[in-house]
């Protein structure tokens, strides 16, 4: 879980830094914009990975199991 969070933060850091650098250049102002963008992206990404995606994966797992039961009844 900690590894997943670390990867999440690193990926959002690289993506937001690249997009900020492309869009407004690298200046003192850009650092503030990048930090704000990174915080927003990281919070959304962490929320998705920690809360929503595991629930969706569990739901899909239950559906697959139900399909297997209906295809191969015992």
GIFENVEN-V816871 format. One record per helix or strand. SS is the DSSP state (@ for helix, = for strand). FROM is the first residue (numbers start at 1). LEN is the number of residues. Records with the same first field share a line. If there is no record, write none. Layout:
BEGIN
SS=FROM-LEN, FROM-LEN
END
This chain:
BEGIN
@=2-23, 28-44
END
